[in-house]
Amino acid sequence: MEQIKPFKYKGKSRLYYWSPLYQARFSEIDQYNILWNGHYISYFEEARFSLLSHFNVSILDLDEANLILPVRGYNIELRKPIMAQDKFQVLVRPSFVFEGVIKFQHLLICNEKVHATSELSHVIVHKETGLYSLKPPKAFADGMVKLFNAFDIHIEKDRFSQVEKRI
């Protein structure tokens, strides 16, 4: 199965990385027999890291440069519950990069219908100084350029600025 393919959302067809098919585990189901809302994030995280791995983008490249990539913000909209018996997928795509801020869009779909959406932003931060918007190591930047370009979001390596700011 091809992992990057189009999906039409809000009238626009865009390329997304498609996760494998999931089904909620017993421990993730609440008393209403639905996926408890706190578990959506873990599925989004798993799909996003699978996407990064697919493009050989490694967080270890940042670690070697004394940088980290913490979550800066999450925006989640739960539209329709995932029932215990539902099989679902997470679609993820990069959506923005500038001055060390990297954003991703997630769609959680079941039977080709969107049940939840999310936008997540990461920021590249120096471990010791707490400064962000640092230029990442070449291997990380090259991987991110390749990843964004695969989704028809054409960026250059200079989108990773060397400007330093406090979070």
Order of alpha helices (4+ residues) and beta strands (2+ residues): beta-beta-beta-alpha-alpha-beta-beta-beta-beta-beta-beta-beta-alpha-beta
